[in-house]
Amino acid sequence: MTFDELAEFQKDLKGLLKKYRTLNDDLDVVKKVLEVFPDVRPPFSFRIDNLGLEMCIIKVKKILSNSINTTTITVRIWPN
């Protein structure tokens, strides 16, 4: 499974890491969950369809942990 991040996301992440020090750990947890169960979990994530791509794209809307209230990431899942 491949996780791609846009340059804009990486820039925003760099700034957010100064405020939310566990954000990288929180993102790692999301990635691990998606590796085991690569499907949507409404209302926190949803699949983006009709893009004409051979991959599945899941947008994760909320990550809840001790350090951060909300963030948005987009995950591209390549078919096996």
C-alpha positions as a Markdown table, in Angstrom:
| # | Residue | x | y | z |
|---|---|---|---|---|
| 1 | Met | 0.0 | 0.0 | 0.0 |
| 2 | Thr | 1.3 | 3.4 | -0.9 |
| 3 | Phe | 0.5 | 6.7 | 0.9 |
| 4 | Asp | 1.2 | 9.8 | -1.1 |
| 5 | Glu | 1.2 | 13.3 | 0.4 |
| 6 | Leu | 0.8 | 16.5 | -1.6 |
| 7 | Ala | 3.4 | 19.2 | -1.2 |
| 8 | Glu | 0.8 | 21.5 | 0.3 |
| 9 | Phe | 0.1 | 18.9 | 3.0 |
| 10 | Gln | 3.7 | 18.5 | 3.8 |
| 11 | Lys | 4.1 | 22.2 | 4.2 |
| 12 | Asp | 1.0 | 22.4 | 6.5 |
| 13 | Leu | 2.2 | 19.4 | 8.4 |
| 14 | Lys | 5.5 | 21.0 | 9.2 |
| 15 | Gly | 3.7 | 24.0 | 10.8 |
| 16 | Leu | 1.2 | 21.8 | 12.6 |
| 17 | Leu | 4.0 | 19.6 | 14.1 |
| 18 | Lys | 5.3 | 22.6 | 16.0 |
| 19 | Lys | 1.9 | 22.9 | 17.7 |
| 20 | Tyr | 0.9 | 19.2 | 17.8 |
| 21 | Arg | 4.0 | 17.2 | 18.5 |
| 22 | Thr | 2.3 | 13.8 | 18.3 |
| 23 | Leu | 0.7 | 14.4 | 14.9 |
| 24 | Asn | 3.2 | 12.2 | 13.1 |
| 25 | Asp | 2.4 | 9.4 | 15.5 |
| 26 | Asp | -1.3 | 10.0 | 14.9 |
| 27 | Leu | -0.9 | 9.8 | 11.1 |
| 28 | Asp | 1.1 | 6.6 | 11.5 |
| 29 | Val | -1.8 | 5.1 | 13.4 |
| 30 | Val | -4.2 | 6.1 | 10.6 |
| 31 | Lys | -1.9 | 4.5 | 8.0 |
| 32 | Lys | -1.7 | 1.3 | 10.0 |
| 33 | Val | -5.5 | 1.1 | 10.4 |
| 34 | Leu | -5.9 | 1.7 | 6.7 |
| 35 | Glu | -3.4 | -1.1 | 5.9 |
| 36 | Val | -5.4 | -3.6 | 7.9 |
| 37 | Phe | -8.9 | -2.3 | 7.0 |
| 38 | Pro | -8.6 | -0.2 | 3.8 |
| 39 | Asp | -12.1 | 1.0 | 3.6 |
| 40 | Val | -14.1 | 4.1 | 4.6 |
| 41 | Arg | -15.5 | 4.8 | 8.0 |
| 42 | Pro | -18.2 | 7.4 | 7.8 |
| 43 | Pro | -18.4 | 10.1 | 9.0 |
| 44 | Phe | -14.6 | 10.3 | 9.5 |
| 45 | Ser | -13.5 | 9.1 | 6.1 |
| 46 | Phe | -15.0 | 8.6 | 2.6 |
| 47 | Arg | -14.1 | 7.3 | -0.8 |
| 48 | Ile | -13.5 | 9.7 | -3.7 |
| 49 | Asp | -14.9 | 8.0 | -6.8 |
| 50 | Asn | -15.2 | 8.9 | -10.5 |
| 51 | Leu | -11.7 | 10.3 | -10.9 |
| 52 | Gly | -10.8 | 7.9 | -13.7 |
| 53 | Leu | -7.9 | 6.5 | -11.7 |
| 54 | Glu | -6.9 | 2.9 | -11.1 |
| 55 | Met | -6.4 | 3.5 | -7.4 |
| 56 | Cys | -8.8 | 4.0 | -4.5 |
| 57 | Ile | -8.6 | 7.4 | -2.9 |
| 58 | Ile | -9.9 | 7.7 | 0.7 |
| 59 | Lys | -10.2 | 11.1 | 2.3 |
| 60 | Val | -9.8 | 11.0 | 6.1 |
| 61 | Lys | -11.6 | 14.0 | 7.6 |
| 62 | Lys | -10.9 | 13.7 | 11.3 |
| 63 | Ile | -8.2 | 12.3 | 13.5 |
| 64 | Leu | -9.0 | 12.4 | 17.2 |
| 65 | Ser | -6.3 | 12.0 | 19.7 |
| 66 | Asn | -5.0 | 13.7 | 22.8 |
| 67 | Ser | -3.1 | 16.4 | 20.9 |
| 68 | Ile | -5.2 | 17.4 | 17.9 |
| 69 | Asn | -8.9 | 17.9 | 17.3 |
| 70 | Thr | -9.1 | 17.7 | 13.5 |
| 71 | Thr | -7.1 | 17.4 | 10.3 |
| 72 | Thr | -7.7 | 16.2 | 6.8 |
| 73 | Ile | -5.6 | 13.8 | 4.8 |
| 74 | Thr | -6.1 | 12.1 | 1.5 |
| 75 | Val | -4.9 | 8.5 | 1.1 |
| 76 | Arg | -4.3 | 6.8 | -2.3 |
| 77 | Ile | -4.5 | 3.1 | -2.2 |
| 78 | Trp | -2.9 | 1.3 | -5.2 |
| 79 | Pro | -4.5 | -2.0 | -6.3 |
| 80 | Asn | -2.5 | -5.1 | -5.7 |
